[in-house]
Amino acid sequence: MRDGIAVARAGRPAVAFVTTKFEPQGNFVARAEGMPDVPRVIVPHPVAGIGLDAMGELALQICDEVIGRLRNG
Amino acid sequence: MLSAADADAALEQLHANGCTDGLPVIIPTAERVTRMILASGLDADIELGEMGPGYGIATVEKVAVAAVMAGCTPDHISVVVAAVRAICQPEFDLTEMQCTTHCTTPMVIVNGPAREAGGFASGFGLMGPGHRANASVGRALRLTMINIGGARAGESDMAIHGSPAKFGFCFAEDEQASPFPPLHTTLGYSESQSVVTVLGVESPHSVLFTGDSNEAVFADALLQTIAEAIANPGSNNSHLGGNGAVAVVLNPEHAAILHSVGFDRSAIQRELAARALTPRALMIRLNPKMLVGKEDMIPAVRDSSKILVLVAGAPGLYTMVMPTWCAGPHGNVTVHAEVELDQFCELPTPN
């Protein structure tokens, strides 16, 4: 979330990826950083350790949503 | 400012608002907080630093609230203030520490006259329980991290298991029993100064060793035993390239074994860093995806000066090793701050 906010602050389109288990923390950080509405995409938890094939499937699943957020915020 | 019908209702309100560590607290009434601020000798609105991840400003007043809640006496507030100043230094990476899934927590070591002024324990059971100053000051620091820093389990503090040490981890070095100069003098302070030294660590890991002083073979074996504990292949230290730190709390008997054959603090640090190695082949077999480091023998601590060596505890079989998280932007740096005892104000008799 902090990385997404840093990119957004730099004036670039940004989307943060947050897993379901970390959604409350992501929301907390976004509020604390003063950008509560920074674009984010929620993905299933966990992502780390799921393997390349599952990671690829996940990327395909969220691809359109990420592009949409980058275009429209 | 909260209001409640009575103390029981106030306690329930504090629990409900997530303002406690789960245990009962002393209700921080305006009178108690005012007394604690007065004891600090500092103005209430002095800003000691910013505490992430909520980015609250740690004023003396807010820190005094935490000290009251934790059960501190007026003799403790200067140490709490110094500990807050220390962990708010940017190189401590407080925000990252508070948010990580690791179980890291600040370990506060008290040196100098503040040890006796505050009644800090450095012998039997110094890491708890049973010593008011150690428990209260460690707890007060945690309460600042919760209420000023905004760390709450599962919401902003994402530690997977947490740690009993996160309730509070504070003790004094046993300067009298130590054969080495007091820890704070190695950081540039004089013996007459009071200092808190803080490192983010895991809970203590026990290291068993028995031997006699005056025989080099025992010193060598003791160093190797401690080094093997530091080089735990499951630790972050072993996995993350050796860029973090480690704390080693020698009991006075173990310290005497090393000192008797000529080891000083820096020699112990160098020996432990050189010996705390794990074969790369083992690390690759165990957990290849997390491994950082190219050597055939992976160091747990690459920079020997990042091994914090001090003396505390009762004489006996055990030394304590505290591994670290290692993953903050600054790689788990030791921070320190002077305890300003001369600011203490005389307190009026309570009503």
Interface residues (C-beta under 8 A of the other chain):
Chain A: F22 P24 Q25 F28 V29 A32 E33 G49
Chain B: G52 P53 G54 Y55 C99 G150 G154 E155 S156 M158 K289
